[in-house]
Amino acid sequence: MNSPGHIPVLLREAIAALSPQDGSVHVDMTYGDGGYTRALLESAAVRVFAIDRDPDAIARAHKLAPQFPGRLRAVLARFGDAVTVLHNEGVGHVAGVVMDLGVSSQQLDHAERGFSFQKDGPLDMRMGTDGPSAAELVNTLSEVDLADTLFQLGEERHARRIARAVVEMRGRRRIERTRDLAEIVAHAAPAERRREGAPIHPATRTFQALRMLVNDELGELERGLEAAEELLAPEGRLAVVAFHSLEDRMVKQFLTERSGNVPNPSRHVPLPTSRRNPTFRLPQRGAQKPTPAEVAANPRARSARLRAAVRTDAPAWARAA
């Protein structure tokens, strides 16, 4: 069911963190190509609810479902809506939640989706079917807002000069194709970023930032983490695989706060009496990284980080607020 070039990252480690048991219910909040869902279904007699905002991903899940009769239910939704989805299915709590963040290989491999600067296609980048496309944003954002987006979401050091080049070009004609945008960015980038053998393509960070803006990926991640906190039963397990430093930082901060590991700012200042009870405990410090062997077999794994947590019996913070 996976695309030929797709290899689920940190798969063995994620399934170990989830520790699926016969009869348990799990949620794959980012079905994508289905690698984690299939692994869960093969590891034990579990039920899996697969959620994705991409209709193509849900179609792939429907094709997989007959191989596991009665055990896979696919729902078209954002993972921030997972609580509503599960409640509509009559499920209050689950034993495990897995989230594989970022863009899938299927989305990158199809030029018509507009995610890749390496394939010419319409400048779309929408994971779902609603909201403005990347072309709409590129052609309407102010130069300041575009530069801020590239800097904040893409961590692009040359955001201002790239934004200026984009605005100058769109003053002559609309930017509608991925190749057009990639060429504009490449010409605007410093010479050392354009030379052959440079670590990454000059347009990598620009495309990443626009994709994250189009799909509100950080906002969805925040809502998805809160949904997982709400859905997981006591001793339920969460596993999140992130590829982007901003996403991994958000997951780390969420779990640090929810596990009560935020340091007291001063030993002379008592902790507030209203401090909420931890909703997670962390089975290990820090994130798991792919092994050198996995990176050699799958270069996409290089930046991946897996963070895992176990749910306590404390009320979800959002519910208790």
C-alpha positions as CSV (number, residue, x, y, z in Angstrom):
1,M,0.0,0.0,0.0
2,N,3.0,2.3,0.4
3,S,4.3,4.2,-2.5
4,P,7.5,2.7,-3.9
5,G,9.7,5.4,-2.5
6,H,8.0,5.6,0.9
7,I,9.5,4.0,4.0
8,P,7.9,4.8,7.4
9,V,10.4,6.5,9.6
10,L,11.3,5.2,13.1
11,L,8.5,2.6,12.6
12,R,9.9,-0.1,14.9
13,E,10.5,2.4,17.6
14,A,7.1,4.1,17.3
15,I,5.3,0.7,17.5
16,A,7.3,-0.3,20.5
17,A,6.4,3.0,22.2
18,L,2.7,2.4,21.5
19,S,2.9,-1.2,22.8
20,P,-0.3,-2.4,21.1
21,Q,-2.2,-5.2,22.9
22,D,-5.0,-7.5,21.5
23,G,-8.4,-5.8,21.8
24,S,-7.1,-2.3,22.2
25,V,-8.1,0.8,20.1
26,H,-5.6,3.1,18.5
27,V,-5.7,6.3,16.4
28,D,-3.4,7.1,13.5
29,M,-4.0,10.9,13.3
30,T,-1.9,11.2,10.1
31,Y,-2.6,8.2,7.9
32,G,-0.6,9.4,4.9
33,D,0.7,6.2,3.2
34,G,-0.5,4.0,6.0
35,G,2.8,2.6,7.2
36,Y,2.1,3.1,10.9
37,T,-1.5,1.9,10.6
38,R,-0.5,-1.3,8.8
39,A,2.2,-2.0,11.4
40,L,-0.3,-1.5,14.3
41,L,-2.8,-3.9,12.6
42,E,-0.1,-6.5,12.0
43,S,1.4,-6.3,15.5
44,A,-1.7,-7.3,17.5
45,A,-5.4,-7.8,17.1
46,V,-6.1,-4.0,17.5
47,R,-8.7,-1.7,16.0
48,V,-7.3,1.4,14.3
49,F,-9.1,4.7,13.4
50,A,-7.2,6.3,10.6
51,I,-7.6,10.1,10.2
52,D,-6.4,12.3,7.4
53,R,-7.5,15.5,5.7
54,D,-6.3,14.3,2.3
55,P,-9.0,12.4,0.4
56,D,-6.3,10.5,-1.5
57,A,-5.0,9.1,1.8
58,I,-8.4,8.1,2.9
59,A,-9.0,6.3,-0.4
60,R,-5.7,4.3,0.2
61,A,-7.0,3.5,3.7
62,H,-10.3,2.2,2.3
63,K,-8.3,-0.1,0.0
64,L,-6.3,-1.5,3.0
65,A,-9.3,-2.1,5.2
66,P,-10.5,-5.4,3.6
67,Q,-7.2,-7.0,4.6
68,F,-8.1,-6.4,8.2
69,P,-11.9,-7.0,8.3
70,G,-13.7,-4.9,11.0
71,R,-10.4,-3.5,12.4
72,L,-9.7,-0.4,10.3
73,R,-12.0,2.6,10.1
74,A,-10.9,5.6,7.9
75,V,-12.3,9.1,8.4
76,L,-11.7,12.2,6.4
77,A,-10.8,14.9,9.0
78,R,-8.1,17.1,10.4
79,F,-6.4,15.5,13.3
80,G,-7.4,18.4,15.5
81,D,-10.9,17.1,15.1
82,A,-10.0,13.6,16.4
83,V,-12.1,13.9,19.6
84,T,-15.3,14.6,17.7
85,V,-14.5,11.9,15.1
86,L,-14.0,9.3,17.8
87,H,-17.0,10.4,19.9
88,N,-19.2,10.2,16.7
89,E,-17.9,6.6,16.4
90,G,-19.0,5.8,19.9
91,V,-15.4,5.7,21.3
92,G,-14.5,7.7,24.4
93,H,-11.0,6.7,25.1
94,V,-8.2,4.9,23.3
95,A,-5.0,3.0,24.1
96,G,-2.7,4.7,21.7
97,V,-2.3,7.7,19.3
98,V,0.4,8.0,16.7
99,M,1.2,11.2,14.7
100,D,3.6,11.3,11.7
101,L,4.0,15.0,10.9
102,G,4.8,16.8,7.7
103,V,4.2,16.0,4.1
104,S,3.8,12.4,2.8
105,S,5.7,10.9,-0.1
106,Q,2.5,10.5,-2.0
107,Q,1.9,14.2,-1.9
108,L,5.5,15.0,-2.9
109,D,5.5,12.5,-5.7
110,H,2.5,13.9,-7.5
111,A,3.3,17.1,-9.3
112,E,-0.3,18.2,-9.5
113,R,-0.4,18.6,-5.7
114,G,2.2,21.4,-5.9
115,F,4.3,20.4,-3.0
116,S,7.6,19.8,-4.7
117,F,10.0,22.3,-6.3
118,Q,11.6,19.3,-8.2
119,K,8.4,18.6,-10.2
120,D,6.6,21.3,-12.1
121,G,2.9,21.6,-11.3
122,P,0.3,24.1,-10.1
123,L,1.4,25.9,-6.9
124,D,-1.2,24.4,-4.6
125,M,0.2,22.6,-1.5
126,R,-3.1,22.0,0.2
127,M,-3.2,18.7,2.0
128,G,-7.0,18.9,1.9
129,T,-9.4,20.5,-0.5
130,D,-10.3,23.7,1.3
131,G,-8.6,27.0,2.0
132,P,-6.3,29.2,-0.1
133,S,-3.6,27.6,-2.2
134,A,0.0,28.5,-2.1
135,A,-0.4,30.5,-5.3
136,E,-3.1,32.6,-3.8
137,L,-0.9,33.4,-0.8
138,V,2.2,34.0,-2.9
139,N,0.3,36.5,-5.0
140,T,-1.5,38.4,-2.3
141,L,0.6,38.4,0.9
142,S,2.4,41.7,1.6
143,E,6.1,41.7,1.2
144,V,6.5,42.0,5.0
145,D,4.1,39.1,5.7
146,L,5.7,36.9,3.1
147,A,9.2,37.6,4.5
148,D,7.9,36.9,8.1
149,T,6.4,33.6,7.0
150,L,9.6,32.5,5.3
151,F,11.7,33.4,8.3
152,Q,9.4,32.1,11.0
153,L,8.1,28.9,9.4
154,G,11.0,28.1,7.0
155,E,13.8,29.5,9.2
156,E,15.0,31.1,6.0
157,R,17.9,33.6,6.7
158,H,17.4,35.3,3.4
159,A,13.7,35.8,3.7
160,R,13.6,39.5,2.9
161,R,15.5,39.3,-0.3
162,I,13.4,36.3,-1.5
163,A,10.2,38.0,-0.6
164,R,11.3,41.1,-2.5
165,A,12.1,39.0,-5.5
166,V,8.7,37.3,-5.4
167,V,6.8,40.6,-5.1
168,E,8.8,42.1,-8.0
169,M,8.0,39.1,-10.2
170,R,4.3,39.0,-9.4
171,G,4.1,42.7,-10.3
172,R,4.8,41.6,-13.9
173,R,2.8,38.3,-13.9
174,R,1.1,36.0,-11.4
175,I,3.2,33.1,-10.0
176,E,1.2,30.0,-10.6
177,R,3.6,27.1,-11.0
178,T,6.0,25.4,-8.7
179,R,8.9,25.7,-11.1
180,D,8.4,29.4,-11.5
181,L,8.6,30.0,-7.8
182,A,11.6,27.7,-7.4
183,E,13.4,29.7,-10.1
184,I,12.6,33.0,-8.5
185,V,13.9,31.8,-5.1
186,A,17.0,30.3,-6.7
187,H,17.9,33.5,-8.5
188,A,17.3,35.5,-5.3
189,A,19.4,33.3,-3.1
190,P,23.1,34.0,-2.5
191,A,25.5,32.4,-4.9
192,E,26.8,29.8,-2.4
193,R,23.3,28.5,-2.0
194,R,23.0,28.0,-5.8
195,R,26.2,26.2,-6.4
196,E,26.2,22.5,-7.4
197,G,26.6,20.3,-4.4
198,A,25.0,22.7,-1.9
199,P,23.4,20.8,1.0
200,I,19.8,21.7,0.1
201,H,18.1,23.3,-2.9
202,P,17.7,27.1,-2.4
203,A,13.9,26.8,-2.5
204,T,13.6,24.1,0.2
205,R,12.9,26.4,3.1
206,T,10.5,28.7,1.1
207,F,8.4,25.7,0.0
208,Q,8.4,24.3,3.5
209,A,7.2,27.6,5.0
210,L,4.4,28.1,2.4
211,R,3.2,24.5,2.9
212,M,3.1,25.0,6.7
213,L,1.2,28.3,6.3
214,V,-1.3,26.9,3.7
215,N,-2.1,24.0,6.0
216,D,-1.8,25.7,9.4
217,E,0.4,22.9,10.4
218,L,1.6,24.3,13.7
219,G,-2.0,25.2,14.7
220,E,-3.2,21.7,13.7
221,L,-0.3,20.1,15.7
222,E,-1.3,22.0,18.8
223,R,-5.0,20.9,18.4
224,G,-3.9,17.4,17.7
225,L,-1.8,17.1,20.8
226,E,-4.7,18.4,22.9
227,A,-7.0,15.9,21.2
228,A,-4.6,13.1,22.0
229,E,-4.5,14.2,25.7
230,E,-8.3,14.1,25.7
231,L,-8.6,10.8,24.0
232,L,-6.0,8.7,25.7
233,A,-7.1,6.5,28.6
234,P,-4.9,6.2,31.7
235,E,-1.7,4.3,30.7
236,G,-2.5,5.1,27.0
237,R,0.5,5.9,24.9
238,L,1.4,8.7,22.5
239,A,4.0,8.6,19.8
240,V,4.9,11.6,17.6
241,V,7.4,11.6,14.8
242,A,8.5,15.1,13.7
243,F,10.8,16.2,10.9
244,H,10.8,19.9,11.3
245,S,12.6,21.7,14.2
246,L,9.6,23.9,14.9
247,E,7.2,21.0,15.1
248,D,9.6,18.9,17.3
249,R,10.0,21.9,19.6
250,M,6.3,22.3,20.0
251,V,5.9,18.6,20.8
252,K,8.8,18.8,23.3
253,Q,7.3,21.8,25.0
254,F,3.8,20.3,25.2
255,L,5.1,17.1,26.8
256,T,7.5,19.0,29.1
257,E,4.6,21.0,30.4
258,R,2.1,18.2,30.6
259,S,4.6,15.9,32.4
260,G,5.3,18.6,35.1
261,N,8.9,18.9,34.2
262,V,8.9,22.6,33.7
263,P,11.7,23.9,36.1
264,N,10.7,26.3,38.8
265,P,12.1,29.8,37.8
266,S,13.6,30.4,41.2
267,R,14.1,28.2,44.3
268,H,13.1,31.3,46.4
269,V,9.7,31.5,44.7
270,P,7.2,28.8,45.7
271,L,5.4,26.9,43.0
272,P,1.8,28.2,42.4
273,T,-0.8,26.3,44.3
274,S,-3.0,26.2,41.2
275,R,-0.4,24.1,39.3
276,R,-2.2,21.4,37.4
277,N,-1.6,17.7,37.8
278,P,0.6,16.1,35.1
279,T,-1.4,14.4,32.3
280,F,1.7,12.5,30.9
281,R,4.8,10.9,32.1
282,L,7.8,10.4,29.9
283,P,9.3,6.9,29.7
284,Q,12.7,8.4,28.6
285,R,14.4,11.7,28.4
286,G,14.7,13.4,25.0
287,A,13.8,12.2,21.6
288,Q,14.7,9.0,19.8
289,K,16.7,9.5,16.6
290,P,17.1,7.2,13.6
291,T,20.1,4.9,13.5
292,P,22.8,5.5,11.0
293,A,21.6,2.3,9.2
294,E,18.1,3.8,8.8
295,V,19.4,7.1,7.6
296,A,21.6,5.3,5.0
297,A,18.6,3.3,3.8
298,N,16.2,6.2,3.9
299,P,17.8,9.7,3.8
300,R,14.4,11.3,4.6
301,A,14.8,9.9,8.1
302,R,17.8,12.1,8.9
303,S,15.9,14.9,10.6
304,A,13.3,12.7,12.2
305,R,12.7,12.7,16.0
306,L,10.3,10.5,17.9
307,R,8.9,11.6,21.2
308,A,6.7,9.3,23.3
309,A,4.7,9.7,26.5
310,V,2.3,7.7,28.7
311,R,-1.0,9.1,29.9
312,T,-1.7,9.5,33.6
313,D,-5.2,9.6,35.1
314,A,-5.2,13.3,35.6
315,P,-7.9,15.3,33.7
316,A,-6.9,16.8,30.4
317,W,-5.8,20.4,31.0
318,A,-8.1,21.8,28.3
319,R,-11.1,20.1,30.0
320,A,-10.0,21.1,33.5
321,A,-9.4,24.7,32.6
